[in-house]
C-alpha cells in the first residue's frame, strides 16, 4: 500500500486542530471532502485514527503513532522538492546551519578543496529550529546543540567545550579567574528556552526570565535581571561592555553535534561531514584555545572532541 501524502497532510491538519471543520477551513476544502479523505486513509491503513463522539475528536493510539511519524515524512518530501528545484537550475549548493558560537569556516574551507564547484551557504539557527530546518531541507547539515528531537535525524557528537558564567560587569565575582557553582548559590537565574542543561532545577515555570538567544541573554544580564551560563565560545563571538564571563569548571561541558536528515545520503554530504570531523580533531589536538586564522582575524575554536 502506497501512503497518499495528500491524505497524510489532511490527517495532520485534523490531528492538530482536533476539529474537522477548523481543519477543513485551514486546508481550504469542504468538510465533507476532508471527512471522506480521512475515512479513506483509515481504510488504507486498516485502523481508525480518530475517535469521534459527542465530546469531540480525539486521536486513537494508531493516530498518535501516525502523527509522530508524519512530521519527518512530510518534511522529507518537502526537502526533496527543494533539492530538485536547485538541481533544475544547474547549481550545486550546500546549506550549513550552525548554532551561536560555532566556527563553521574551517570545515567549509577544507570541504572547498575537494568541491570547489559547490556553493556553501551558512545560516545561524536557534534551538527550536534545529530539527525542523534539517527535516524540511532548509539546511542540509547542522552544527547543533542538545537537546534536539532526533526523530528522523542522524546525530553524531562532534566536540565539547567548557561553560562560563555570564555576570553583570559589576558583580562581586566578575573579576575572578574561575568560580564554582556553589559560589552562585541564591543568584537569580535566566532560564534558557531550549530546555538544555541548567545548573539547578527551575523552581517554578514563571520564575525568572526566559531567554531564547545569546544577544537577549547578554542584555538581561547587563540589566541585572539575573545571571546565565553559556558555552565558552560565546566569550569570543559575543561581547558586551556591561557583561563579564567567568569560567566555571564544575559545570558539565556544552556539547556540539553534527546532524543530518536520516533520509539524506550523498557523497557530497559525506565529504562535508568528514571535513567537519577533521577540523574538530585538529582543533582538539592543538589545545583548548588554539587559534583558527579566519581571514581578517583569529578566533578560538571549539574544544575537546567527544568520542
ABEGO torsion letter per residue (X at the ends): XBBBAAAAAAAAAAAAAGBAAAAAAAAGBBAAAAAAAAAAAAAAAGBBABBBBAAEBBBBAAAAAAAAAAAAAAAAAAAAAAAAAAAAAGBBBBBBBBBBGBBAAAAAAAAAAABAABBBBBBBBBAAAAAAAAAAGABABBBBBOBBBABGBBBBBABBBBBBBBBBAABAAAABABBBAAAABGBBBBBBAAGBBBABBBABAABEBBBABAAAAAAAAAAGAEBBBBBAAAAAABBBAABBBBBBAABBBBBBBBBBBAABBBAAAAAAAAAAAAAAAAAAAAEAABBBBBEABBBBBBBGBBX
